Amino acid sequence: MTSTVQHTDIAVLGAGMVGASLVHLLQPALNEGLTLTLIDQKALNWDGDISQRPPSFDGRATALSYGTQQMLEQLGIWPAIADRACAIEHIQVSDQGRFGQAHLHAAEQNTEALGYIVENAVLGQGLLSGLQQPGVTINAPTEVTSVRMNEQGALLTFADGQQLQASLLVMADGARSPLAAQLGIQHQRTSYGTHGLVTQVETDKPHGHWAYERFSNDGPIAFLPLQKNQYAVVWTLNNELIDDVLALPDDELLSRLQAQIGHRIGRLLRCGERASYPLALVTSREQVRRSLVLLGNAAHSLHPVAGQGFNLAIRDCAMLAECLNQAWADGTPLGELTLLQSYEQQQQADQRNTIQASDLLPKVFASQSATLSVLRDIGLLALAAMPTARRLFARHAMGLGQRAAKLTRGETV
Ligand SMILES: Cc1cc2nc3c(=O)[nH]c(=O)nc-3n(C[C@H](O)[C@H](O)[C@H](O)COP(=O)(O)OP(=O)(O)OC[C@H]3O[C@@H](n4cnc5c(N)ncnc54)[C@H](O)[C@@H]3O)c2cc1C
């Protein structure tokens, strides 16, 4: 069979949360003739079967920061999600067995919500609808088996032997990218020695739009409000415990969860399906090369305790899109190294701060050290007592702690 080489301006490898978000953010350039090919090995119109979906859109729920929600609103994606998203109006952070405790309230920050919880499948439907538009080619399900950089950019080869030449390749293909390794891009991986257990629970009391982040000797646990009296739960457990907890009958799991959270959310009645994720901090040693950018989990995969992985990645996407939309309008080649380096440089501080905070939080709260326990209490009490500290903390949690990218030329979030 003779294979032909297709051409595109930008190839986006991976139609998870991050790849799909980038396509929306490139709308200004698409309106002005940019061509883009979005590729995924999973089908993008799935039915109920979780294993058939892109992994971003599995049975989990995601905490979207207020900044991310505002971005989705401006991109016109939010209306498809809004009815199924739950606003977080109050957050309680507490340390089990100690006196430190802090509350954040949306009203105190003069906003309707500190963030939103949305099921990943709903987020996926929102992000993936509206992608069929002039300039966008969707190539899924199909696997890219090799990537070679050349004079014109990147040459992608598919499992069926077809090839695609792109001026710029954006790799949003997840934390375990064999293709990045093929290009000699190394990743630094530090395991936390823990897994994230994810499930949903139903209680006998409406959640009142409260989210709970609780730190205990067994690991951090988050109860995030969903429907009226349902919560998404993310529980960080040591690797040695995870299999036993996953295998518990429902009633035993419920009583273990109840012991973690106490009775502040009412009595736990039911739990849903469970899944678990090995937790590690994975960062790529390079994020840009000529004609190449790594985004999302391919660039940095974080501990989920602070719910910042996607929120950081979409800010990266917005900044990259701002650079690319402007370059397209100016006629600057999209693969130019200085252009891509300027994106990386502008996101550096945000990435560093968010990664450090996500890395530090589980370590500080997991520590049994008496000094750290006292410091945790002081930190939580300071948050409880000082409106300024709360405002700063809330602004970062809301994804508003840094300069926002321009979504269309001239407009910022
Ligand atoms: C338990 C847990 C809870 C989380 N909670 C939050 C939260 O509350 N808030 C938050 O902001 N973040 C959260 N995150 C992080 C968030 O889920 C990630 O940031 C996000 O999923 C990253 O998406 P991605 O698109 O970069 O990668 P992925 O979802 O891994 O997507 C990569 C895509 O590339 C495709 N692909 C890979 N290789 C190929 C190939 N060779 N050919 C074709 N296609 C390919 C795959 O099929 C896949 O669809 C959480 C993560 C975990 C584990």
Ligand as a Chemical Component Dictionary entry (heavy atoms), coordinates in Angstrom:
data_LIG
# 
_chem_comp.id                   LIG 
_chem_comp.type                 NON-POLYMER 
_chem_comp.pdbx_formal_charge   0 
_chem_comp.three_letter_code    LIG 
# 
loop_
_chem_comp_atom.comp_id 
_chem_comp_atom.atom_id 
_chem_comp_atom.alt_atom_id 
_chem_comp_atom.type_symbol 
_chem_comp_atom.charge 
_chem_comp_atom.model_Cartn_x 
_chem_comp_atom.model_Cartn_y 
_chem_comp_atom.model_Cartn_z 
_chem_comp_atom.pdbx_ordinal 
LIG C1  C1  C 0 -7.285 11.017 40.919 1  
LIG C2  C2  C 0 -7.038 12.288 40.158 2  
LIG C3  C3  C 0 -7.806 13.410 40.444 3  
LIG C4  C4  C 0 -7.572 14.609 39.772 4  
LIG N1  N1  N 0 -8.302 15.705 40.116 5  
LIG C5  C5  C 0 -8.040 16.888 39.522 6  
LIG C6  C6  C 0 -8.777 18.040 39.891 7  
LIG O1  O1  O 0 -9.664 17.993 40.727 8  
LIG N2  N2  N 0 -8.474 19.230 39.272 9  
LIG C7  C7  C 0 -7.481 19.312 38.337 10 
LIG O2  O2  O 0 -7.235 20.414 37.817 11 
LIG N3  N3  N 0 -6.787 18.216 37.956 12 
LIG C8  C8  C 0 -7.040 17.013 38.521 13 
LIG N4  N4  N 0 -6.353 15.909 38.129 14 
LIG C9  C9  C 0 -5.364 16.025 37.042 15 
LIG C10 C10 C 0 -6.017 15.889 35.660 16 
LIG O3  O3  O 0 -6.792 14.718 35.616 17 
LIG C11 C11 C 0 -4.932 15.856 34.573 18 
LIG O4  O4  O 0 -4.276 17.096 34.633 19 
LIG C12 C12 C 0 -5.490 15.641 33.186 20 
LIG O5  O5  O 0 -6.204 14.448 33.100 21 
LIG C13 C13 C 0 -4.352 15.620 32.163 22 
LIG O6  O6  O 0 -4.894 15.431 30.897 23 
LIG P1  P1  P 0 -3.984 15.286 29.586 24 
LIG O7  O7  O 0 -4.917 15.640 28.449 25 
LIG O8  O8  O 0 -2.713 16.035 29.722 26 
LIG O9  O9  O 0 -3.543 13.763 29.531 27 
LIG P2  P2  P 0 -4.370 12.423 29.295 28 
LIG O10 O10 O 0 -5.699 12.492 29.915 29 
LIG O11 O11 O 0 -3.469 11.312 29.719 30 
LIG O12 O12 O 0 -4.592 12.369 27.716 31 
LIG C14 C14 C 0 -3.630 11.907 26.810 32 
LIG C15 C15 C 0 -4.350 11.456 25.549 33 
LIG O13 O13 O 0 -3.377 11.114 24.559 34 
LIG C16 C16 C 0 -3.800 9.947  23.877 35 
LIG N5  N5  N 0 -2.584 9.277  23.351 36 
LIG C17 C17 C 0 -1.489 8.919  24.074 37 
LIG N6  N6  N 0 -0.562 8.364  23.262 38 
LIG C18 C18 C 0 -1.088 8.360  22.017 39 
LIG C19 C19 C 0 -0.597 7.902  20.753 40 
LIG N7  N7  N 0 0.615  7.358  20.604 41 
LIG N8  N8  N 0 -1.400 8.047  19.663 42 
LIG C20 C20 C 0 -2.639 8.617  19.782 43 
LIG N9  N9  N 0 -3.139 9.057  20.953 44 
LIG C21 C21 C 0 -2.367 8.948  22.065 45 
LIG C22 C22 C 0 -4.519 9.123  24.949 46 
LIG O14 O14 O 0 -5.461 8.222  24.392 47 
LIG C23 C23 C 0 -5.211 10.209 25.779 48 
LIG O15 O15 O 0 -6.532 10.464 25.387 49 
LIG C24 C24 C 0 -6.548 14.683 38.788 50 
LIG C25 C25 C 0 -5.807 13.553 38.468 51 
LIG C26 C26 C 0 -6.030 12.375 39.160 52 
LIG C27 C27 C 0 -5.204 11.167 38.818 53 
# 
loop_
_chem_comp_bond.comp_id 
_chem_comp_bond.atom_id_1 
_chem_comp_bond.atom_id_2 
_chem_comp_bond.value_order 
_chem_comp_bond.pdbx_ordinal 
LIG C1  C2  SING 1  
LIG C2  C3  SING 2  
LIG C2  C26 DOUB 3  
LIG C3  C4  DOUB 4  
LIG C4  N1  SING 5  
LIG C4  C24 SING 6  
LIG N1  C5  DOUB 7  
LIG C5  C6  SING 8  
LIG C5  C8  SING 9  
LIG C6  O1  DOUB 10 
LIG C6  N2  SING 11 
LIG N2  C7  SING 12 
LIG C7  O2  DOUB 13 
LIG C7  N3  SING 14 
LIG N3  C8  DOUB 15 
LIG C8  N4  SING 16 
LIG N4  C9  SING 17 
LIG N4  C24 SING 18 
LIG C9  C10 SING 19 
LIG C10 O3  SING 20 
LIG C10 C11 SING 21 
LIG C11 O4  SING 22 
LIG C11 C12 SING 23 
LIG C12 O5  SING 24 
LIG C12 C13 SING 25 
LIG C13 O6  SING 26 
LIG O6  P1  SING 27 
LIG P1  O7  DOUB 28 
LIG P1  O8  SING 29 
LIG P1  O9  SING 30 
LIG O9  P2  SING 31 
LIG P2  O10 DOUB 32 
LIG P2  O11 SING 33 
LIG P2  O12 SING 34 
LIG O12 C14 SING 35 
LIG C14 C15 SING 36 
LIG C15 O13 SING 37 
LIG C15 C23 SING 38 
LIG O13 C16 SING 39 
LIG C16 N5  SING 40 
LIG C16 C22 SING 41 
LIG N5  C17 SING 42 
LIG N5  C21 SING 43 
LIG C17 N6  DOUB 44 
LIG N6  C18 SING 45 
LIG C18 C19 SING 46 
LIG C18 C21 DOUB 47 
LIG C19 N7  SING 48 
LIG C19 N8  DOUB 49 
LIG N8  C20 SING 50 
LIG C20 N9  DOUB 51 
LIG N9  C21 SING 52 
LIG C22 O14 SING 53 
LIG C22 C23 SING 54 
LIG C23 O15 SING 55 
LIG C24 C25 DOUB 56 
LIG C25 C26 SING 57 
LIG C26 C27 SING 58 
# 
